[in-house]
Amino acid sequence: MKFFFLINLLISLAMKRLLLIMTMGLCFDSVAQAATSTQDGKAIFDKNCSVCHSVMPPPKNAPPITPLASRYHQRFKTKKDGVNYLVAYLKSPNKDKAIDPQAITRFGLMPALVLPDAELRTVAEWVWDQYNPNMGMGRGMGMGRGQGMNQ
């Protein structure tokens, strides 16, 4: 009888340990997925946006990302506000909501991005992070640094 009790106790402990290991594995997997989604902003950009947008000047068929990121940083105080605005714009581009209306004049209005909200947020966060304070306004010819033709 003691033998069966001991066997049941060992099985119970083994099951608890296995359950704990499986739970920890799921937690680590969730953390890894969250980290991967943050890192995948560039991959989402490459797959869905790079056909029209370059990261750095010169432009392709749409404004480069680095100058756009600069505009978002100028307009919004926090990453959260800038990213939220960009996500809404990517879902439903609108000339009145464009961060750079002159880009609309030059390149036209972009089509809506039909991507899951998580991917839109991830790519918008990646765009925000492309800000380079040494790039100026992104107008070319020294604009934004007091060297432009009309300043």
Buried (B, 14 or more C-beta within 10 A) or exposed (E): EEEEEEEEEEEEEEEEEEEEEEEEEEEEEEEEEEEEBEEBBBBBBEEBBBEBBBBEBEBEEBBBBBBBBBBBBEEBEEBEEBBBBBBBBBEEBEEEEBBBEEBBEEBEEBEEBEBEEEBBBBBBBBBBEBBEEEBBBBBEEEBBEEEBEEE
